[in-house]
Amino acid sequence: MPKKERKRLQVVISEEQDALLTRTAYELSSPERLISKSEVVRLAIEKIAKELGDGEQFDEYRALLEADNLRDD
């Protein structure tokens, strides 16, 4: 069976965001299954897309994107 094709995305994140990713991956991991930071990012994408698809939290996400620490300067 052919391998599932995936797209690659490279982003620049702050040390604080990297620490959040690391902590989240650690907290989601178990002795049976280690969760990678990439999996945390994919999970977050799915969760945000679902919430936006349900019409929830537009204002909250917009406010987060307007915060200085999330801007692409």
Phi and psi restraints in degrees (range 20) as a CNS / XPLOR table:
assign (resid 1 and name C) (resid 2 and name N)
       (resid 2 and name CA) (resid 2 and name C) 1.0 -65.3 20.0 2
assign (resid 2 and name N) (resid 2 and name CA)
       (resid 2 and name C) (resid 3 and name N) 1.0 149.3 20.0 2
assign (resid 2 and name C) (resid 3 and name N)
       (resid 3 and name CA) (resid 3 and name C) 1.0 -68.3 20.0 2
assign (resid 3 and name N) (resid 3 and name CA)
       (resid 3 and name C) (resid 4 and name N) 1.0 143.5 20.0 2
assign (resid 3 and name C) (resid 4 and name N)
       (resid 4 and name CA) (resid 4 and name C) 1.0 -66.7 20.0 2
assign (resid 4 and name N) (resid 4 and name CA)
       (resid 4 and name C) (resid 5 and name N) 1.0 126.8 20.0 2
assign (resid 4 and name C) (resid 5 and name N)
       (resid 5 and name CA) (resid 5 and name C) 1.0 -75.5 20.0 2
assign (resid 5 and name N) (resid 5 and name CA)
       (resid 5 and name C) (resid 6 and name N) 1.0 132.8 20.0 2
assign (resid 5 and name C) (resid 6 and name N)
       (resid 6 and name CA) (resid 6 and name C) 1.0 -124.6 20.0 2
assign (resid 6 and name N) (resid 6 and name CA)
       (resid 6 and name C) (resid 7 and name N) 1.0 148.3 20.0 2
assign (resid 6 and name C) (resid 7 and name N)
       (resid 7 and name CA) (resid 7 and name C) 1.0 -92.8 20.0 2
assign (resid 7 and name N) (resid 7 and name CA)
       (resid 7 and name C) (resid 8 and name N) 1.0 148.3 20.0 2
assign (resid 7 and name C) (resid 8 and name N)
       (resid 8 and name CA) (resid 8 and name C) 1.0 -105.3 20.0 2
assign (resid 8 and name N) (resid 8 and name CA)
       (resid 8 and name C) (resid 9 and name N) 1.0 141.4 20.0 2
assign (resid 8 and name C) (resid 9 and name N)
       (resid 9 and name CA) (resid 9 and name C) 1.0 -134.0 20.0 2
assign (resid 9 and name N) (resid 9 and name CA)
       (resid 9 and name C) (resid 10 and name N) 1.0 126.8 20.0 2
assign (resid 9 and name C) (resid 10 and name N)
       (resid 10 and name CA) (resid 10 and name C) 1.0 -111.2 20.0 2
assign (resid 10 and name N) (resid 10 and name CA)
       (resid 10 and name C) (resid 11 and name N) 1.0 129.2 20.0 2
assign (resid 10 and name C) (resid 11 and name N)
       (resid 11 and name CA) (resid 11 and name C) 1.0 -131.6 20.0 2
assign (resid 11 and name N) (resid 11 and name CA)
       (resid 11 and name C) (resid 12 and name N) 1.0 154.9 20.0 2
assign (resid 11 and name C) (resid 12 and name N)
       (resid 12 and name CA) (resid 12 and name C) 1.0 -99.0 20.0 2
assign (resid 12 and name N) (resid 12 and name CA)
       (resid 12 and name C) (resid 13 and name N) 1.0 125.9 20.0 2
assign (resid 12 and name C) (resid 13 and name N)
       (resid 13 and name CA) (resid 13 and name C) 1.0 -124.2 20.0 2
assign (resid 13 and name N) (resid 13 and name CA)
       (resid 13 and name C) (resid 14 and name N) 1.0 158.6 20.0 2
assign (resid 13 and name C) (resid 14 and name N)
       (resid 14 and name CA) (resid 14 and name C) 1.0 -78.4 20.0 2
assign (resid 14 and name N) (resid 14 and name CA)
       (resid 14 and name C) (resid 15 and name N) 1.0 167.9 20.0 2
assign (resid 14 and name C) (resid 15 and name N)
       (resid 15 and name CA) (resid 15 and name C) 1.0 -62.2 20.0 2
assign (resid 15 and name N) (resid 15 and name CA)
       (resid 15 and name C) (resid 16 and name N) 1.0 -36.6 20.0 2
assign (resid 15 and name C) (resid 16 and name N)
       (resid 16 and name CA) (resid 16 and name C) 1.0 -65.2 20.0 2
assign (resid 16 and name N) (resid 16 and name CA)
       (resid 16 and name C) (resid 17 and name N) 1.0 -41.6 20.0 2
assign (resid 16 and name C) (resid 17 and name N)
       (resid 17 and name CA) (resid 17 and name C) 1.0 -67.3 20.0 2
assign (resid 17 and name N) (resid 17 and name CA)
       (resid 17 and name C) (resid 18 and name N) 1.0 -37.9 20.0 2
assign (resid 17 and name C) (resid 18 and name N)
       (resid 18 and name CA) (resid 18 and name C) 1.0 -64.0 20.0 2
assign (resid 18 and name N) (resid 18 and name CA)
       (resid 18 and name C) (resid 19 and name N) 1.0 -40.6 20.0 2
assign (resid 18 and name C) (resid 19 and name N)
       (resid 19 and name CA) (resid 19 and name C) 1.0 -63.3 20.0 2
assign (resid 19 and name N) (resid 19 and name CA)
       (resid 19 and name C) (resid 20 and name N) 1.0 -39.5 20.0 2
assign (resid 19 and name C) (resid 20 and name N)
       (resid 20 and name CA) (resid 20 and name C) 1.0 -63.2 20.0 2
assign (resid 20 and name N) (resid 20 and name CA)
       (resid 20 and name C) (resid 21 and name N) 1.0 -43.0 20.0 2
assign (resid 20 and name C) (resid 21 and name N)
       (resid 21 and name CA) (resid 21 and name C) 1.0 -61.0 20.0 2
assign (resid 21 and name N) (resid 21 and name CA)
       (resid 21 and name C) (resid 22 and name N) 1.0 -46.5 20.0 2
assign (resid 21 and name C) (resid 22 and name N)
       (resid 22 and name CA) (resid 22 and name C) 1.0 -61.7 20.0 2
assign (resid 22 and name N) (resid 22 and name CA)
       (resid 22 and name C) (resid 23 and name N) 1.0 -46.7 20.0 2
assign (resid 22 and name C) (resid 23 and name N)
       (resid 23 and name CA) (resid 23 and name C) 1.0 -63.3 20.0 2
assign (resid 23 and name N) (resid 23 and name CA)
       (resid 23 and name C) (resid 24 and name N) 1.0 -42.1 20.0 2
assign (resid 23 and name C) (resid 24 and name N)
       (resid 24 and name CA) (resid 24 and name C) 1.0 -65.1 20.0 2
assign (resid 24 and name N) (resid 24 and name CA)
       (resid 24 and name C) (resid 25 and name N) 1.0 -43.6 20.0 2
assign (resid 24 and name C) (resid 25 and name N)
       (resid 25 and name CA) (resid 25 and name C) 1.0 -61.0 20.0 2
assign (resid 25 and name N) (resid 25 and name CA)
       (resid 25 and name C) (resid 26 and name N) 1.0 -42.4 20.0 2
assign (resid 25 and name C) (resid 26 and name N)
       (resid 26 and name CA) (resid 26 and name C) 1.0 -61.9 20.0 2
assign (resid 26 and name N) (resid 26 and name CA)
       (resid 26 and name C) (resid 27 and name N) 1.0 -44.9 20.0 2
assign (resid 26 and name C) (resid 27 and name N)
       (resid 27 and name CA) (resid 27 and name C) 1.0 -69.2 20.0 2
assign (resid 27 and name N) (resid 27 and name CA)
       (resid 27 and name C) (resid 28 and name N) 1.0 -31.4 20.0 2
assign (resid 27 and name C) (resid 28 and name N)
       (resid 28 and name CA) (resid 28 and name C) 1.0 -80.8 20.0 2
assign (resid 28 and name N) (resid 28 and name CA)
       (resid 28 and name C) (resid 29 and name N) 1.0 -18.3 20.0 2
assign (resid 28 and name C) (resid 29 and name N)
       (resid 29 and name CA) (resid 29 and name C) 1.0 -74.6 20.0 2
assign (resid 29 and name N) (resid 29 and name CA)
       (resid 29 and name C) (resid 30 and name N) 1.0 157.8 20.0 2
assign (resid 29 and name C) (resid 30 and name N)
       (resid 30 and name CA) (resid 30 and name C) 1.0 -135.8 20.0 2
assign (resid 30 and name N) (resid 30 and name CA)
       (resid 30 and name C) (resid 31 and name N) 1.0 169.4 20.0 2
assign (resid 30 and name C) (resid 31 and name N)
       (resid 31 and name CA) (resid 31 and name C) 1.0 -59.1 20.0 2
assign (resid 31 and name N) (resid 31 and name CA)
       (resid 31 and name C) (resid 32 and name N) 1.0 -27.8 20.0 2
assign (resid 31 and name C) (resid 32 and name N)
       (resid 32 and name CA) (resid 32 and name C) 1.0 -83.3 20.0 2
assign (resid 32 and name N) (resid 32 and name CA)
       (resid 32 and name C) (resid 33 and name N) 1.0 -24.7 20.0 2
assign (resid 32 and name C) (resid 33 and name N)
       (resid 33 and name CA) (resid 33 and name C) 1.0 -148.1 20.0 2
assign (resid 33 and name N) (resid 33 and name CA)
       (resid 33 and name C) (resid 34 and name N) 1.0 116.6 20.0 2
assign (resid 33 and name C) (resid 34 and name N)
       (resid 34 and name CA) (resid 34 and name C) 1.0 -88.0 20.0 2
assign (resid 34 and name N) (resid 34 and name CA)
       (resid 34 and name C) (resid 35 and name N) 1.0 134.8 20.0 2
assign (resid 34 and name C) (resid 35 and name N)
       (resid 35 and name CA) (resid 35 and name C) 1.0 -102.8 20.0 2
assign (resid 35 and name N) (resid 35 and name CA)
       (resid 35 and name C) (resid 36 and name N) 1.0 131.1 20.0 2
assign (resid 35 and name C) (resid 36 and name N)
       (resid 36 and name CA) (resid 36 and name C) 1.0 -87.6 20.0 2
assign (resid 36 and name N) (resid 36 and name CA)
       (resid 36 and name C) (resid 37 and name N) 1.0 163.7 20.0 2
assign (resid 36 and name C) (resid 37 and name N)
       (resid 37 and name CA) (resid 37 and name C) 1.0 -64.3 20.0 2
assign (resid 37 and name N) (resid 37 and name CA)
       (resid 37 and name C) (resid 38 and name N) 1.0 -34.3 20.0 2
assign (resid 37 and name C) (resid 38 and name N)
       (resid 38 and name CA) (resid 38 and name C) 1.0 -62.6 20.0 2
assign (resid 38 and name N) (resid 38 and name CA)
       (resid 38 and name C) (resid 39 and name N) 1.0 -39.1 20.0 2
assign (resid 38 and name C) (resid 39 and name N)
       (resid 39 and name CA) (resid 39 and name C) 1.0 -66.0 20.0 2
assign (resid 39 and name N) (resid 39 and name CA)
       (resid 39 and name C) (resid 40 and name N) 1.0 -36.4 20.0 2
assign (resid 39 and name C) (resid 40 and name N)
       (resid 40 and name CA) (resid 40 and name C) 1.0 -63.3 20.0 2
assign (resid 40 and name N) (resid 40 and name CA)
       (resid 40 and name C) (resid 41 and name N) 1.0 -42.3 20.0 2
assign (resid 40 and name C) (resid 41 and name N)
       (resid 41 and name CA) (resid 41 and name C) 1.0 -63.4 20.0 2
assign (resid 41 and name N) (resid 41 and name CA)
       (resid 41 and name C) (resid 42 and name N) 1.0 -45.5 20.0 2
assign (resid 41 and name C) (resid 42 and name N)
       (resid 42 and name CA) (resid 42 and name C) 1.0 -62.0 20.0 2
assign (resid 42 and name N) (resid 42 and name CA)
       (resid 42 and name C) (resid 43 and name N) 1.0 -40.2 20.0 2
assign (resid 42 and name C) (resid 43 and name N)
       (resid 43 and name CA) (resid 43 and name C) 1.0 -62.3 20.0 2
assign (resid 43 and name N) (resid 43 and name CA)
       (resid 43 and name C) (resid 44 and name N) 1.0 -43.8 20.0 2
assign (resid 43 and name C) (resid 44 and name N)
       (resid 44 and name CA) (resid 44 and name C) 1.0 -62.9 20.0 2
assign (resid 44 and name N) (resid 44 and name CA)
       (resid 44 and name C) (resid 45 and name N) 1.0 -41.0 20.0 2
assign (resid 44 and name C) (resid 45 and name N)
       (resid 45 and name CA) (resid 45 and name C) 1.0 -60.7 20.0 2
assign (resid 45 and name N) (resid 45 and name CA)
       (resid 45 and name C) (resid 46 and name N) 1.0 -47.1 20.0 2
assign (resid 45 and name C) (resid 46 and name N)
       (resid 46 and name CA) (resid 46 and name C) 1.0 -61.7 20.0 2
assign (resid 46 and name N) (resid 46 and name CA)
       (resid 46 and name C) (resid 47 and name N) 1.0 -43.4 20.0 2
assign (resid 46 and name C) (resid 47 and name N)
       (resid 47 and name CA) (resid 47 and name C) 1.0 -65.1 20.0 2
assign (resid 47 and name N) (resid 47 and name CA)
       (resid 47 and name C) (resid 48 and name N) 1.0 -46.3 20.0 2
assign (resid 47 and name C) (resid 48 and name N)
       (resid 48 and name CA) (resid 48 and name C) 1.0 -63.5 20.0 2
assign (resid 48 and name N) (resid 48 and name CA)
       (resid 48 and name C) (resid 49 and name N) 1.0 -45.1 20.0 2
assign (resid 48 and name C) (resid 49 and name N)
       (resid 49 and name CA) (resid 49 and name C) 1.0 -61.0 20.0 2
assign (resid 49 and name N) (resid 49 and name CA)
       (resid 49 and name C) (resid 50 and name N) 1.0 -40.6 20.0 2
assign (resid 49 and name C) (resid 50 and name N)
       (resid 50 and name CA) (resid 50 and name C) 1.0 -65.2 20.0 2
assign (resid 50 and name N) (resid 50 and name CA)
       (resid 50 and name C) (resid 51 and name N) 1.0 -46.4 20.0 2
assign (resid 50 and name C) (resid 51 and name N)
       (resid 51 and name CA) (resid 51 and name C) 1.0 -63.0 20.0 2
assign (resid 51 and name N) (resid 51 and name CA)
       (resid 51 and name C) (resid 52 and name N) 1.0 -41.4 20.0 2
assign (resid 51 and name C) (resid 52 and name N)
       (resid 52 and name CA) (resid 52 and name C) 1.0 -69.5 20.0 2
assign (resid 52 and name N) (resid 52 and name CA)
       (resid 52 and name C) (resid 53 and name N) 1.0 -35.9 20.0 2
assign (resid 52 and name C) (resid 53 and name N)
       (resid 53 and name CA) (resid 53 and name C) 1.0 -64.7 20.0 2
assign (resid 53 and name N) (resid 53 and name CA)
       (resid 53 and name C) (resid 54 and name N) 1.0 -31.6 20.0 2
assign (resid 53 and name C) (resid 54 and name N)
       (resid 54 and name CA) (resid 54 and name C) 1.0 -83.2 20.0 2
assign (resid 54 and name N) (resid 54 and name CA)
       (resid 54 and name C) (resid 55 and name N) 1.0 -0.3 20.0 2
assign (resid 54 and name C) (resid 55 and name N)
       (resid 55 and name CA) (resid 55 and name C) 1.0 77.8 20.0 2
assign (resid 55 and name N) (resid 55 and name CA)
       (resid 55 and name C) (resid 56 and name N) 1.0 20.6 20.0 2
assign (resid 55 and name C) (resid 56 and name N)
       (resid 56 and name CA) (resid 56 and name C) 1.0 -99.3 20.0 2
assign (resid 56 and name N) (resid 56 and name CA)
       (resid 56 and name C) (resid 57 and name N) 1.0 149.6 20.0 2
assign (resid 56 and name C) (resid 57 and name N)
       (resid 57 and name CA) (resid 57 and name C) 1.0 61.1 20.0 2
assign (resid 57 and name N) (resid 57 and name CA)
       (resid 57 and name C) (resid 58 and name N) 1.0 25.4 20.0 2
assign (resid 57 and name C) (resid 58 and name N)
       (resid 58 and name CA) (resid 58 and name C) 1.0 -56.9 20.0 2
assign (resid 58 and name N) (resid 58 and name CA)
       (resid 58 and name C) (resid 59 and name N) 1.0 -48.6 20.0 2
assign (resid 58 and name C) (resid 59 and name N)
       (resid 59 and name CA) (resid 59 and name C) 1.0 -63.3 20.0 2
assign (resid 59 and name N) (resid 59 and name CA)
       (resid 59 and name C) (resid 60 and name N) 1.0 -39.5 20.0 2
assign (resid 59 and name C) (resid 60 and name N)
       (resid 60 and name CA) (resid 60 and name C) 1.0 -63.9 20.0 2
assign (resid 60 and name N) (resid 60 and name CA)
       (resid 60 and name C) (resid 61 and name N) 1.0 -45.1 20.0 2
assign (resid 60 and name C) (resid 61 and name N)
       (resid 61 and name CA) (resid 61 and name C) 1.0 -67.2 20.0 2
assign (resid 61 and name N) (resid 61 and name CA)
       (resid 61 and name C) (resid 62 and name N) 1.0 -39.1 20.0 2
assign (resid 61 and name C) (resid 62 and name N)
       (resid 62 and name CA) (resid 62 and name C) 1.0 -61.9 20.0 2
assign (resid 62 and name N) (resid 62 and name CA)
       (resid 62 and name C) (resid 63 and name N) 1.0 -41.1 20.0 2
assign (resid 62 and name C) (resid 63 and name N)
       (resid 63 and name CA) (resid 63 and name C) 1.0 -63.6 20.0 2
assign (resid 63 and name N) (resid 63 and name CA)
       (resid 63 and name C) (resid 64 and name N) 1.0 -41.1 20.0 2
assign (resid 63 and name C) (resid 64 and name N)
       (resid 64 and name CA) (resid 64 and name C) 1.0 -63.8 20.0 2
assign (resid 64 and name N) (resid 64 and name CA)
       (resid 64 and name C) (resid 65 and name N) 1.0 -39.6 20.0 2
assign (resid 64 and name C) (resid 65 and name N)
       (resid 65 and name CA) (resid 65 and name C) 1.0 -69.6 20.0 2
assign (resid 65 and name N) (resid 65 and name CA)
       (resid 65 and name C) (resid 66 and name N) 1.0 -26.5 20.0 2
assign (resid 65 and name C) (resid 66 and name N)
       (resid 66 and name CA) (resid 66 and name C) 1.0 -79.1 20.0 2
assign (resid 66 and name N) (resid 66 and name CA)
       (resid 66 and name C) (resid 67 and name N) 1.0 -15.2 20.0 2
assign (resid 66 and name C) (resid 67 and name N)
       (resid 67 and name CA) (resid 67 and name C) 1.0 -63.4 20.0 2
assign (resid 67 and name N) (resid 67 and name CA)
       (resid 67 and name C) (resid 68 and name N) 1.0 143.1 20.0 2
assign (resid 67 and name C) (resid 68 and name N)
       (resid 68 and name CA) (resid 68 and name C) 1.0 -57.2 20.0 2
assign (resid 68 and name N) (resid 68 and name CA)
       (resid 68 and name C) (resid 69 and name N) 1.0 -34.5 20.0 2
assign (resid 68 and name C) (resid 69 and name N)
       (resid 69 and name CA) (resid 69 and name C) 1.0 -75.9 20.0 2
assign (resid 69 and name N) (resid 69 and name CA)
       (resid 69 and name C) (resid 70 and name N) 1.0 -5.2 20.0 2
assign (resid 69 and name C) (resid 70 and name N)
       (resid 70 and name CA) (resid 70 and name C) 1.0 -113.6 20.0 2
assign (resid 70 and name N) (resid 70 and name CA)
       (resid 70 and name C) (resid 71 and name N) 1.0 1.4 20.0 2
assign (resid 70 and name C) (resid 71 and name N)
       (resid 71 and name CA) (resid 71 and name C) 1.0 -79.9 20.0 2
assign (resid 71 and name N) (resid 71 and name CA)
       (resid 71 and name C) (resid 72 and name N) 1.0 148.5 20.0 2
assign (resid 71 and name C) (resid 72 and name N)
       (resid 72 and name CA) (resid 72 and name C) 1.0 -92.7 20.0 2
assign (resid 72 and name N) (resid 72 and name CA)
       (resid 72 and name C) (resid 73 and name N) 1.0 85.9 20.0 2
